[in-house]
Amino acid sequence: MSSVTDCIYHPEEDHGETDHGCYACVGDLVEILNPMGERTGIYSLVTAVETSNRIGPMRYLCLYGQELRVKDSLVRIINRS
């Protein structure tokens, strides 16, 4: 059984300590990235983590001050809670 922090995009790889958004948890400070993976300078706290299996496994983060949830691959962890 996998936990919600397991990387669903490449589960066989051992990421160790990483700042990839697939490891973000509630309370982490993250920076939003644009679709090309570039930093935007927009920082926020993760308030909730949601998963969906409608079109395959997807993981979304609800961020403080953001109306829409963000795909976990579009953030990088700045500081863990």
N, C-alpha and C positions, 0 to 999 in steps of 0.2 A: 504494500500500500504506500503510495507516495503522499508526501505532505504538500500543502499549498505553496510552499516555498521552493519545491523542486522545479528545476527548469524544464518546462514542458516542450521546449523547442529543440533541445539537444540533451536528453536525460542521461545518455551514456557518458557524457563528458564530466569530469570532476573539475568544477570551477574553483573550488577552494574559496578563499575570501575574494569576493568580487563586488564591483559596484553596479553590476548589471541589474536592471529593474526587475528581473524575474525572481530576485531574492528580496525585494522590498516587502516590508511588513508594516502593520499599523504602527504609527508613531515615528517612522523613519522620515528624515528630511531628504527630499529628492529634488533633482533639477529636471525639468522637462526638456526633451530633445526634439528637434524637428525630424521629419521623416527621413532625412539624409544622415541622421545621427549627430548633427551639430548642436552645440550648446545654445540655449535660448536666453539664459540668464533669468529664467522664471523658476523660482524655488517654492516649494510647498511641502506640507506635512501630509503623509498618507493617513486618511481617516477610516478607510475600509478597503477590503480586498474582495473582489467578486470574480467568480469563474463562470464560464459558459462553455457548453459542448455542442452548440447548435450547428456549427460548421467545423467542428474539430475543437480541440482544447484551446481556449483563450483565457487569459487572465487580465483583469482590468483593475486599476487603482482609482479609488475616489480620493481626490486631493482637496485639501482645505482651500476655499476660495475659488475653486474651479467648478463651473456648472456641469460640464461633461466629464465622464470618467475617461481615463487615459489608459491605453494599452501599455502593459508593463514594459514592453521592449522600447518604449519611447521615454523612459526616464533613466537616470543614473542616480545611485544612492550617494548622498553627500555625507550623511551622518546617521548611524543606526541608533534606534531608541534603546 
